[in-house]
């Protein structure tokens, strides 16, 4: 049970880094941006600016683990179950009581967005929504008390974060649309080019 594990941190950062992306042709975490940073490094920098210990969950393909002594690399405990399976591994690890979770491909995230999640009470999950009611499962603050609901969702044929959040008593923080667009993930080479142009304009 969740309560029997030793919890070492009140909150940790968690970056989801899967394997090979069919649409990108390579593991997304290791894709080098025009700045010289990889997508993973750019997202990690936003976390370390908050002084959070970071966990990387998944295959971590494309990441040179020897470069990151302070990062915990946690392989998937359940394979091929996506982000919900990653949450299961996080909650079972006992590393923290809550996790600030983002994808390695969310390169438009900034520290301010992540910080606003960290400052929320961790009694239930917290994610962002826009003013039309749409919400983004990532980034999100996920307490390990959600383990039971995660286990329930994993029993189903398909397990999604959206379904998980609909079953939980999720708190939604509303963003203006311009900020909400920063939550997008890179899924195609075209999106990568578009998002990099956005980063250059905002730098």
Secondary structure as the mmCIF struct_conf table of DSSP 4:
data_model
#
loop_
_struct_conf.conf_type_id
_struct_conf.id
_struct_conf.beg_label_comp_id
_struct_conf.beg_label_asym_id
_struct_conf.beg_label_seq_id
_struct_conf.end_label_comp_id
_struct_conf.end_label_asym_id
_struct_conf.end_label_seq_id
HELX_RH_3T_P HELX_RH_3T_P1 UNK A 2 UNK A 4
BEND BEND1 UNK A 5 UNK A 5
HELX_LH_PP_P HELX_LH_PP_P1 UNK A 6 UNK A 7
STRN STRN1 UNK A 9 UNK A 9
BEND BEND2 UNK A 10 UNK A 10
STRN STRN2 UNK A 12 UNK A 16
BEND BEND3 UNK A 19 UNK A 19
STRN STRN3 UNK A 20 UNK A 20
TURN_TY1_P TURN_TY1_P1 UNK A 22 UNK A 24
BEND BEND4 UNK A 25 UNK A 26
STRN STRN4 UNK A 27 UNK A 27
HELX_RH_3T_P HELX_RH_3T_P2 UNK A 28 UNK A 30
HELX_LH_PP_P HELX_LH_PP_P2 UNK A 31 UNK A 31
STRN STRN5 UNK A 32 UNK A 32
HELX_LH_PP_P HELX_LH_PP_P3 UNK A 33 UNK A 33
TURN_TY1_P TURN_TY1_P2 UNK A 34 UNK A 35
BEND BEND5 UNK A 36 UNK A 36
STRN STRN6 UNK A 38 UNK A 38
HELX_RH_AL_P HELX_RH_AL_P1 UNK A 39 UNK A 48
TURN_TY1_P TURN_TY1_P3 UNK A 49 UNK A 51
STRN STRN7 UNK A 54 UNK A 57
BEND BEND6 UNK A 58 UNK A 58
TURN_TY1_P TURN_TY1_P4 UNK A 61 UNK A 62
HELX_RH_3T_P HELX_RH_3T_P3 UNK A 65 UNK A 67
TURN_TY1_P TURN_TY1_P5 UNK A 69 UNK A 70
HELX_LH_PP_P HELX_LH_PP_P4 UNK A 71 UNK A 71
STRN STRN8 UNK A 72 UNK A 74
BEND BEND7 UNK A 77 UNK A 78
TURN_TY1_P TURN_TY1_P6 UNK A 79 UNK A 80
HELX_RH_AL_P HELX_RH_AL_P2 UNK A 82 UNK A 93
TURN_TY1_P TURN_TY1_P7 UNK A 94 UNK A 94
BEND BEND8 UNK A 95 UNK A 95
STRN STRN9 UNK A 96 UNK A 96
BEND BEND9 UNK A 97 UNK A 97
STRN STRN10 UNK A 98 UNK A 103
TURN_TY1_P TURN_TY1_P8 UNK A 104 UNK A 105
TURN_TY1_P TURN_TY1_P9 UNK A 107 UNK A 108
HELX_RH_AL_P HELX_RH_AL_P3 UNK A 111 UNK A 118
TURN_TY1_P TURN_TY1_P10 UNK A 119 UNK A 119
BEND BEND10 UNK A 120 UNK A 120
TURN_TY1_P TURN_TY1_P11 UNK A 122 UNK A 123
BEND BEND11 UNK A 124 UNK A 124
STRN STRN11 UNK A 126 UNK A 130
TURN_TY1_P TURN_TY1_P12 UNK A 131 UNK A 132
BEND BEND12 UNK A 133 UNK A 133
STRN STRN12 UNK A 135 UNK A 143
HELX_RH_3T_P HELX_RH_3T_P4 UNK A 144 UNK A 146
HELX_RH_AL_P HELX_RH_AL_P4 UNK A 147 UNK A 154
TURN_TY1_P TURN_TY1_P13 UNK A 155 UNK A 155
BEND BEND13 UNK A 156 UNK A 158
HELX_RH_AL_P HELX_RH_AL_P5 UNK A 161 UNK A 167
TURN_TY1_P TURN_TY1_P14 UNK A 168 UNK A 169
STRN STRN13 UNK A 171 UNK A 175
HELX_RH_AL_P HELX_RH_AL_P6 UNK A 177 UNK A 180
HELX_RH_3T_P HELX_RH_3T_P5 UNK A 181 UNK A 183
HELX_LH_PP_P HELX_LH_PP_P5 UNK A 184 UNK A 186
BEND BEND14 UNK A 188 UNK A 188
HELX_RH_AL_P HELX_RH_AL_P7 UNK A 189 UNK A 202
#
